[in-house]
Amino acid sequence: MRKRRAYNPKRRLCDAEHVHSRRQAIQALGKTPRYRGNPEHKRNPGDFGLDPPTSPRLGKTLCDEVRILGRAEALKLLETAFARGFFSVQERGGWPQNVWAVTNDGQPLEAQLEGDGIYHGYPMPQGDPLRDEVLLRWERP
């Protein structure tokens, strides 16, 4: 697998004191976040309705490797991330640019905004400098 050279240094988790106001701004959009898989992060298409069905790219992390095989599970993780305030400071059109969650077995995930509240997600690579922060904050009640 090709190693990623750099991560976007602008990615930051929203701090606790701003989560409430950001959550209100998101709710004011009058929509809920939606999940659309990306064929570049899938070895098996599952029920994601991908076109093409799969197209794993060298250097991309695969959802299959952390056992996220269904759309309902991916959407539930996205909704949990929003409910817990695990979204980025950066936004586009009122939606957070990035959202983070952790699977039940401790695998950190990142979802990226595609547009108008639609996200695609993937496991965070070991070398991602934000990975440890996501794991640490997720452990806090």
C-alpha positions in Angstrom: 0.0 0.0 0.0 1.3 3.4 -0.9 1.9 5.7 2.2 0.1 9.0 2.2 2.5 11.9 2.2 0.5 14.5 4.0 -2.8 15.1 5.8 -4.8 18.3 5.7 -3.4 20.3 8.6 -6.7 22.4 8.8 -8.7 19.4 10.0 -9.7 20.0 13.6 -12.3 18.6 15.9 -14.8 21.2 17.1 -14.0 22.0 20.7 -16.6 21.2 23.5 -17.6 24.8 24.1 -18.6 25.3 20.4 -20.3 21.9 19.8 -23.8 23.1 21.0 -23.9 26.1 18.8 -22.6 24.1 15.8 -25.2 21.4 16.4 -27.9 24.1 16.5 -26.6 25.5 13.2 -26.7 22.1 11.6 -30.2 21.4 12.9 -31.3 24.8 11.4 -30.5 23.3 8.0 -33.6 21.2 8.4 -32.0 18.0 7.1 -30.2 15.1 8.6 -26.8 13.8 7.4 -26.8 11.1 4.8 -24.3 8.4 4.0 -23.2 7.5 0.5 -20.3 5.0 0.2 -17.3 5.6 -2.1 -16.2 2.7 -4.3 -12.5 3.7 -3.7 -12.9 2.6 0.0 -14.7 -0.7 -0.7 -13.4 -4.2 -1.7 -16.9 -5.6 -1.5 -20.0 -3.5 -2.5 -22.3 -4.8 0.2 -25.6 -2.9 0.1 -24.0 0.5 -0.6 -25.4 0.8 -4.2 -22.0 1.9 -5.6 -21.3 2.7 -9.2 -18.9 1.1 -10.1 -19.7 -1.6 -7.5 -16.1 -1.4 -6.1 -12.9 0.3 -7.2 -10.4 0.1 -4.4 -7.5 2.5 -5.0 -4.0 1.9 -3.9 -3.3 4.0 -0.8 -7.0 4.2 0.2 -8.1 2.6 3.5 -10.9 0.1 3.1 -14.1 -0.1 5.1 -14.0 -3.9 4.7 -10.8 -4.1 6.8 -12.7 -2.7 9.8 -15.8 -4.8 9.1 -18.2 -2.1 8.0 -20.0 -4.0 5.4 -23.5 -2.4 5.4 -24.9 1.0 4.7 -27.1 1.0 7.8 -24.0 0.4 10.0 -22.2 3.3 8.3 -25.1 5.6 8.7 -25.5 4.7 12.4 -21.8 5.6 13.0 -22.3 8.9 11.1 -25.4 9.7 13.2 -23.5 8.8 16.4 -20.7 11.1 15.5 -23.1 14.0 14.9 -24.9 13.3 18.2 -21.6 13.2 20.1 -20.3 16.4 18.5 -17.4 14.8 16.6 -17.4 17.1 13.7 -14.9 19.6 12.3 -14.5 23.3 12.8 -14.3 23.6 9.0 -17.7 23.6 7.2 -19.2 24.0 3.7 -22.8 25.1 3.3 -23.4 24.8 7.0 -22.3 21.2 7.1 -19.1 20.1 8.8 -16.4 19.2 6.3 -15.4 16.1 8.4 -17.0 13.9 11.0 -15.3 11.3 13.1 -16.5 8.1 14.9 -15.0 5.0 16.5 -16.3 1.5 15.9 -17.3 -0.8 18.8 -13.9 -2.5 18.5 -11.9 0.8 18.6 -11.3 1.6 15.0 -11.4 5.3 14.3 -13.2 6.5 11.2 -13.4 9.7 9.3 -16.3 10.8 7.0 -15.9 13.6 4.5 -18.6 15.9 3.1 -19.5 15.3 -0.5 -22.1 18.0 -0.6 -25.5 19.0 1.0 -25.2 16.8 4.0 -24.0 13.7 2.1 -20.8 12.0 3.5 -18.6 9.1 2.6 -16.4 7.5 5.2 -13.2 5.4 5.6 -11.0 4.1 8.4 -8.3 6.5 9.6 -4.8 5.4 8.7 -2.2 4.6 11.4 -0.1 7.6 10.4 -2.9 10.2 10.6 -1.9 12.7 13.3 -5.6 13.3 14.2 -6.2 9.6 14.9 -5.0 9.6 18.5 -7.0 12.7 19.3 -10.2 11.1 18.0 -9.6 7.9 20.0 -8.8 9.9 23.2 -11.9 12.1 23.0 -14.2 9.2 22.0 -13.2 7.5 25.3 -14.4 10.4 27.4 -18.0 10.4 28.5 
